[in-house]
Amino acid sequence: MAAKEIIVIGGGASGLMAAVTAARRGARVTILEHQPACGKKILATGNGRCNLTNLQKEPDSYRSHAPKTVEKVLRRFSVEDTLDFFSDLGLYIRNKNGWIYPYSQQARTVLQLLLGEVSRLGVKLKTEAAIQKIQKVRGKWKLTTDTETYQADAVILAAGSKASNLPGADGSGYALAESLGHRIYPVLPALVPLVGEGDYFRQWEGIRMDARISLHVNGNFVKQESGELQLTGYGVSGIPIFQLSRYAVEGISQKKRAELRIDFFPDGSERKLEHLLQTGKSRFPRKTWEEILSGIFPEKFSRIVARRSKKAREEEQPRRIAQNIKHWKVSIRGWQDYTYAQVCMGGVDFGQVDADTLESRLHAGFYFAGEILDVDGACGGYNLQWAWSSGAVAAMACTDRKEERKPYDTNFTTAASN
Ligand SMILES: Cc1cc2nc3c(=O)[nH]c(=O)nc-3n(C[C@H](O)[C@H](O)[C@H](O)COP(=O)(O)OP(=O)(O)OC[C@H]3O[C@@H](n4cnc5c(N)ncnc54)[C@H](O)[C@@H]3O)c2cc1C
């Protein structure tokens, strides 16, 4: 029997995993990548260090309208399978409290190993291939780019999301899925900096401080995170903000009010801070409150806090300042655009995708993998894990697939509208 011909659209994390998995199972694989090179986003991950998976998982590590499907896919190709896969490629890893990185701390290592395997397996790599048309003709997929036509028994759409400022992340994959009749849940940035309401942000730009931050939507507590907060000219950023951001974005997009409550002194109580300030003032009565604060907090921050509390009477200052520092409120009016986001929420609706195989329920032999699907993960390696798992599951399913099943279409034509 002739080997199956499989086309993977997109040479990113999920596409490369899908290509390797399918080729190892005997398929003839072609990757169609519309950029001049594959895996650009992999290189950007983890600040260039690539946090490729995580040994721990919380109930909200993945967010989707179909959490059971996501769980199923993650079980079918698990974190252990991922570690085995990369270990077989020769990757040595580093474990930082469960967050897994290449030992080299270079994302390039991960990409090079994947590309090396793609090449060893004889996968064809066609870059700068912009798909114009997808047709299903007598059970075969026909994909037309501006220069060539490709035929395949199965197609895996692994075109990623709109997140990041990388040129390949243009959302054209959503248009392809839509043109095949697939529903798309609204795509919005997740893991993204948040824009605050107010005119003081320019003054705190550049400050980094450890803080405990909780998100409230319409006054209701949603989630709390701790870690290094980056104060920016428009609002707030940093890992704890990324972790809260998708819930803030979701709330605001539903016309709800989102507010962050920040504790800038997470290591001690309000009483302790008040006491520290009182002691400072009694020892150095000539010092201003800003000067006393500067012994504890970054100078810029001390200036803002002192200014904010200056209307209080002198004897009330320590209490007022401590209150402000422990209960700082930032109303969120928006978020930075896709180019600042690490991932997107929303995407191809799992309702039209088979949970076991990631095959389209509308078109036999058409599969999805990666972030294009309606799932987004928290910071910590969960998004790449989804890319590895879904890429492997789609590839295993399409190489296993025996025959055309009804009631799928047998002939179908669509033009991709980028
Ligand atoms: C700055 C940054 C840091 C990140 N850090 C981490 C991290 O440390 N850990 C983690 O788990 N996740 C991280 N992520 C998220 C992670 O990179 C993505 O979730 C993951 O790469 C998604 O894999 P994918 O295969 O779905 O998409 P991608 O990796 O984006 O690949 C999609 C590919 O498809 C190509 N393509 C798009 N449209 C078409 C088309 N129409 N035709 C042909 N080709 C097309 C693109 O050019 C691209 O090569 C980070 C993201 C960013 C932006």
The ligand as an SDF file (V2000), in Angstrom:
LIG
                    3D

 53 58  0  0  0  0  0  0  0  0999 V2000
    6.8800   35.8970   23.1760 C   0  0  0  0  0  0  0  0  0  0  0  0
    6.2580   34.5410   23.4050 C   0  0  0  0  0  0  0  0  0  0  0  0
    6.7400   33.7280   24.4090 C   0  0  0  0  0  0  0  0  0  0  0  0
    6.1330   32.4860   24.6520 C   0  0  0  0  0  0  0  0  0  0  0  0
    6.6810   31.6830   25.6080 N   0  0  0  0  0  0  0  0  0  0  0  0
    6.1410   30.4600   25.8290 C   0  0  0  0  0  0  0  0  0  0  0  0
    6.7490   29.5560   26.7440 C   0  0  0  0  0  0  0  0  0  0  0  0
    7.8310   29.8070   27.2930 O   0  0  0  0  0  0  0  0  0  0  0  0
    6.1160   28.3650   26.9690 N   0  0  0  0  0  0  0  0  0  0  0  0
    4.9470   28.0320   26.3380 C   0  0  0  0  0  0  0  0  0  0  0  0
    4.4180   26.9580   26.5880 O   0  0  0  0  0  0  0  0  0  0  0  0
    4.3940   28.8390   25.4100 N   0  0  0  0  0  0  0  0  0  0  0  0
    4.9710   30.0280   25.1310 C   0  0  0  0  0  0  0  0  0  0  0  0
    4.4230   30.8350   24.1740 N   0  0  0  0  0  0  0  0  0  0  0  0
    3.2410   30.3480   23.4150 C   0  0  0  0  0  0  0  0  0  0  0  0
    3.6590   29.3150   22.3530 C   0  0  0  0  0  0  0  0  0  0  0  0
    4.7730   29.8160   21.6450 O   0  0  0  0  0  0  0  0  0  0  0  0
    2.5050   29.0230   21.3910 C   0  0  0  0  0  0  0  0  0  0  0  0
    1.3660   28.6670   22.1030 O   0  0  0  0  0  0  0  0  0  0  0  0
    2.8770   27.9060   20.4150 C   0  0  0  0  0  0  0  0  0  0  0  0
    4.0010   28.2650   19.6550 O   0  0  0  0  0  0  0  0  0  0  0  0
    1.7000   27.5950   19.5050 C   0  0  0  0  0  0  0  0  0  0  0  0
    2.0930   26.6090   18.6000 O   0  0  0  0  0  0  0  0  0  0  0  0
    1.3510   26.5170   17.1700 P   0  0  0  0  0  0  0  0  0  0  0  0
    2.0210   25.4570   16.4210 O   0  0  0  0  0  0  0  0  0  0  0  0
   -0.1050   26.4550   17.3670 O   0  0  0  0  0  0  0  0  0  0  0  0
    1.6360   27.9290   16.5030 O   0  0  0  0  0  0  0  0  0  0  0  0
    3.0150   28.5860   16.0710 P   0  0  0  0  0  0  0  0  0  0  0  0
    4.1450   28.0330   16.8530 O   0  0  0  0  0  0  0  0  0  0  0  0
    2.7700   30.0520   16.0990 O   0  0  0  0  0  0  0  0  0  0  0  0
    3.1940   28.1090   14.5670 O   0  0  0  0  0  0  0  0  0  0  0  0
    2.3020   28.4620   13.5390 C   0  0  0  0  0  0  0  0  0  0  0  0
    3.0690   28.4630   12.2450 C   0  0  0  0  0  0  0  0  0  0  0  0
    2.1500   28.5350   11.1710 O   0  0  0  0  0  0  0  0  0  0  0  0
    2.5890   29.4930   10.2260 C   0  0  0  0  0  0  0  0  0  0  0  0
    1.3920   29.9440    9.5140 N   0  0  0  0  0  0  0  0  0  0  0  0
    0.4240   30.7590    9.9760 C   0  0  0  0  0  0  0  0  0  0  0  0
   -0.5360   30.9140    9.0460 N   0  0  0  0  0  0  0  0  0  0  0  0
   -0.1650   30.1850    7.9680 C   0  0  0  0  0  0  0  0  0  0  0  0
   -0.7350   29.9580    6.6960 C   0  0  0  0  0  0  0  0  0  0  0  0
   -1.9040   30.5210    6.3490 N   0  0  0  0  0  0  0  0  0  0  0  0
   -0.0790   29.1670    5.8230 N   0  0  0  0  0  0  0  0  0  0  0  0
    1.1210   28.5950    6.1440 C   0  0  0  0  0  0  0  0  0  0  0  0
    1.7210   28.7920    7.3460 N   0  0  0  0  0  0  0  0  0  0  0  0
    1.0660   29.5620    8.2640 C   0  0  0  0  0  0  0  0  0  0  0  0
    3.2800   30.5420   11.0760 C   0  0  0  0  0  0  0  0  0  0  0  0
    4.1740   31.3250   10.3140 O   0  0  0  0  0  0  0  0  0  0  0  0
    3.9930   29.6510   12.1040 C   0  0  0  0  0  0  0  0  0  0  0  0
    5.2430   29.2270   11.6450 O   0  0  0  0  0  0  0  0  0  0  0  0
    5.0100   32.0650   23.8900 C   0  0  0  0  0  0  0  0  0  0  0  0
    4.5430   32.8880   22.8740 C   0  0  0  0  0  0  0  0  0  0  0  0
    5.1570   34.1120   22.6150 C   0  0  0  0  0  0  0  0  0  0  0  0
    4.6430   34.9660   21.4990 C   0  0  0  0  0  0  0  0  0  0  0  0
  1  2  1  0
  2  3  1  0
  2 52  2  0
  3  4  2  0
  4  5  1  0
  4 50  1  0
  5  6  2  0
  6  7  1  0
  6 13  1  0
  7  8  2  0
  7  9  1  0
  9 10  1  0
 10 11  2  0
 10 12  1  0
 12 13  2  0
 13 14  1  0
 14 15  1  0
 14 50  1  0
 15 16  1  0
 16 17  1  0
 16 18  1  0
 18 19  1  0
 18 20  1  0
 20 21  1  0
 20 22  1  0
 22 23  1  0
 23 24  1  0
 24 25  2  0
 24 26  1  0
 24 27  1  0
 27 28  1  0
 28 29  2  0
 28 30  1  0
 28 31  1  0
 31 32  1  0
 32 33  1  0
 33 34  1  0
 33 48  1  0
 34 35  1  0
 35 36  1  0
 35 46  1  0
 36 37  1  0
 36 45  1  0
 37 38  2  0
 38 39  1  0
 39 40  1  0
 39 45  2  0
 40 41  1  0
 40 42  2  0
 42 43  1  0
 43 44  2  0
 44 45  1  0
 46 47  1  0
 46 48  1  0
 48 49  1  0
 50 51  2  0
 51 52  1  0
 52 53  1  0
M  END
$$$$
